[in-house]
Amino acid sequence: MKKIQLGKSDFQVPTIAVGCMRINGLKAHEAEQFVKGAMDLGANFFDHADIYGNGTCEEVFSQAVQMDSSVREKMIIQSKCGIRPDVSFDFSKEHILSSVDGSLKRLKTDYLDVLLLHRPDALVEPEEVAEAFDELENAGKVRHFGVSNQNPRQIMLLQKYVKQPILANQLQLSITNATMISQGQHVNMLDDLAINRDGSVLDFCRLNDITIQPWSPFQYGWFEGTFLDNDKFPELNAVINKIAGKYQVSNTTIAMAWLLRHPASMQPVTGTMNLGRLKDCVKAADIKISREEWYEIFMASGNNLP
Ligand SMILES: NC(=O)c1ccc[n+]([C@@H]2O[C@H](COP(=O)([O-])OP(=O)(O)OC[C@H]3O[C@@H](n4cnc5c(N)ncnc54)[C@H](OP(=O)(O)O)[C@@H]3O)[C@@H](O)[C@H]2O)c1
């Protein structure tokens, strides 16, 4: 699979990351088939979080591959911390350190390639985050750092104290959840599409070489289901299917190719647990839809241009 550089580092990662939030829905042998099949496709970047399945996703994953050092060195593992199951967010040093230790234990590894702070903590003390990152890096427990669901000022605040570069920002982004893109087309206008909800996070990440990792690339709303083959989106599906026909690929491939066509060099995080669909996602890395096709899909999802 094609590779991109993660943020401003020289760390090369596959264009598509495999999200593991739903892996605890698989039986052990299915999880084994899925993870090994993903690696055979070159999709060896796995996205986790301490909170997924309350830790069970990390466990199912490491058991599925019978994790040991020879397996570990063939994969890139990213995990996240900062959301606590008792419904609070926590970027304290104590929580970050204990969360990473928990992930390492469940994943049966002694290091994470990437650690993301999962969701902004209103009570964040960036000096504490900086201490936690230093300790994790010095102990060899985490090699690279990033954030998720953060706006530009939140990242700037962290980066004022944290000496490691923030390499990635994982954000909700799909064809039907693309306000970070559409607001840029409606600057200074009175309609709702002009509402800047994220402080121009897309431009900020491009300006600062932070890789955007779109999460839920096929979902609409807040985990309401996929927009593909969904009667709620007839016009969008008609356009996607027409373009899929032209390239002789599936609609899944085209929906993924739409994200990859954006020049920000994003790294989408898939959620499927179906190897066939993952294959379709991976195929998107080799397709470049045209400018006209990108805009046709953008408009068919309910956007308009001034
Ligand atoms: N940072 C954050 O705050 C955050 C939040 C949520 C998720 N994430 C990450 O993002 C990853 C992806 O999230 P997600 O699972 O919501 O993403 P998604 O890829 O948009 O959705 C995947 C779900 O859609 C289903 N699906 C149905 N038709 C599909 C099609 N044609 N193509 C693809 N999937 C189809 C899949 O079922 P099948 O399995 O049957 O294919 C699966 O249940 C997660 O695993 C996690 O790593 C991060």
The ligand as an SDF file (V2000), in Angstrom:
LIG
                    3D

 48 52  0  0  0  0  0  0  0  0999 V2000
  -10.8940    9.4440   17.5410 N   0  0  0  0  0  0  0  0  0  0  0  0
  -12.1710    9.2450   17.7550 C   0  0  0  0  0  0  0  0  0  0  0  0
  -12.8370    9.9600   18.5060 O   0  0  0  0  0  0  0  0  0  0  0  0
  -12.8390    8.1050   17.0600 C   0  0  0  0  0  0  0  0  0  0  0  0
  -14.2270    7.9230   17.1370 C   0  0  0  0  0  0  0  0  0  0  0  0
  -14.7910    6.8410   16.4700 C   0  0  0  0  0  0  0  0  0  0  0  0
  -13.9980    5.9600   15.7490 C   0  0  0  0  0  0  0  0  0  0  0  0
  -12.6470    6.1300   15.7180 N   0  0  0  0  0  0  0  0  0  0  0  0
  -11.7530    5.2130   14.9530 C   0  0  0  0  0  0  0  0  0  0  0  0
  -12.2360    5.1880   13.6280 O   0  0  0  0  0  0  0  0  0  0  0  0
  -12.4520    3.8450   13.2190 C   0  0  0  0  0  0  0  0  0  0  0  0
  -13.5560    3.8220   12.2130 C   0  0  0  0  0  0  0  0  0  0  0  0
  -14.7920    4.2120   12.8050 O   0  0  0  0  0  0  0  0  0  0  0  0
  -16.1600    3.5380   12.3350 P   0  0  0  0  0  0  0  0  0  0  0  0
  -16.1350    2.0900   12.5990 O   0  0  0  0  0  0  0  0  0  0  0  0
  -17.2630    4.3390   12.8940 O   0  0  0  0  0  0  0  0  0  0  0  0
  -15.9980    3.7970   10.7430 O   0  0  0  0  0  0  0  0  0  0  0  0
  -16.7270    3.4160    9.4220 P   0  0  0  0  0  0  0  0  0  0  0  0
  -15.7150    2.7450    8.5630 O   0  0  0  0  0  0  0  0  0  0  0  0
  -17.3470    4.6520    8.9100 O   0  0  0  0  0  0  0  0  0  0  0  0
  -17.9000    2.4090    9.7880 O   0  0  0  0  0  0  0  0  0  0  0  0
  -17.6910    1.0320    9.8330 C   0  0  0  0  0  0  0  0  0  0  0  0
  -19.0090    0.3630   10.0780 C   0  0  0  0  0  0  0  0  0  0  0  0
  -19.8370    0.5530    8.9120 O   0  0  0  0  0  0  0  0  0  0  0  0
  -20.2350   -0.7200    8.4250 C   0  0  0  0  0  0  0  0  0  0  0  0
  -20.3830   -0.6740    6.9870 N   0  0  0  0  0  0  0  0  0  0  0  0
  -21.5220   -0.9730    6.3170 C   0  0  0  0  0  0  0  0  0  0  0  0
  -21.3700   -0.8320    5.0230 N   0  0  0  0  0  0  0  0  0  0  0  0
  -20.1060   -0.4670    4.8160 C   0  0  0  0  0  0  0  0  0  0  0  0
  -19.3450   -0.1700    3.6470 C   0  0  0  0  0  0  0  0  0  0  0  0
  -19.8820   -0.2580    2.4340 N   0  0  0  0  0  0  0  0  0  0  0  0
  -18.0640    0.1820    3.7760 N   0  0  0  0  0  0  0  0  0  0  0  0
  -17.5130    0.2850    5.0110 C   0  0  0  0  0  0  0  0  0  0  0  0
  -18.1820    0.0000    6.1650 N   0  0  0  0  0  0  0  0  0  0  0  0
  -19.4680   -0.3560    6.0660 C   0  0  0  0  0  0  0  0  0  0  0  0
  -19.1640   -1.6830    8.8890 C   0  0  0  0  0  0  0  0  0  0  0  0
  -19.6960   -2.9910    8.9300 O   0  0  0  0  0  0  0  0  0  0  0  0
  -18.7850   -4.2560    8.5340 P   0  0  0  0  0  0  0  0  0  0  0  0
  -17.8220   -4.4530    9.6370 O   0  0  0  0  0  0  0  0  0  0  0  0
  -19.7770   -5.3570    8.4330 O   0  0  0  0  0  0  0  0  0  0  0  0
  -18.1420   -3.9480    7.2220 O   0  0  0  0  0  0  0  0  0  0  0  0
  -18.8580   -1.1420   10.2730 C   0  0  0  0  0  0  0  0  0  0  0  0
  -19.8330   -1.5670   11.2060 O   0  0  0  0  0  0  0  0  0  0  0  0
  -12.7130    3.0810   14.5210 C   0  0  0  0  0  0  0  0  0  0  0  0
  -12.4310    1.6960   14.4180 O   0  0  0  0  0  0  0  0  0  0  0  0
  -11.7640    3.7650   15.4570 C   0  0  0  0  0  0  0  0  0  0  0  0
  -10.4740    3.2090   15.3110 O   0  0  0  0  0  0  0  0  0  0  0  0
  -12.0650    7.1890   16.3450 C   0  0  0  0  0  0  0  0  0  0  0  0
  1  2  1  0
  2  3  2  0
  2  4  1  0
  4  5  1  0
  4 48  2  0
  5  6  2  0
  6  7  1  0
  7  8  2  0
  8  9  1  0
  8 48  1  0
  9 10  1  0
  9 46  1  0
 10 11  1  0
 11 12  1  0
 11 44  1  0
 12 13  1  0
 13 14  1  0
 14 15  2  0
 14 16  1  0
 14 17  1  0
 17 18  1  0
 18 19  2  0
 18 20  1  0
 18 21  1  0
 21 22  1  0
 22 23  1  0
 23 24  1  0
 23 42  1  0
 24 25  1  0
 25 26  1  0
 25 36  1  0
 26 27  1  0
 26 35  1  0
 27 28  2  0
 28 29  1  0
 29 30  1  0
 29 35  2  0
 30 31  1  0
 30 32  2  0
 32 33  1  0
 33 34  2  0
 34 35  1  0
 36 37  1  0
 36 42  1  0
 37 38  1  0
 38 39  2  0
 38 40  1  0
 38 41  1  0
 42 43  1  0
 44 45  1  0
 44 46  1  0
 46 47  1  0
M  CHG  2   8   1  16  -1
M  END
$$$$
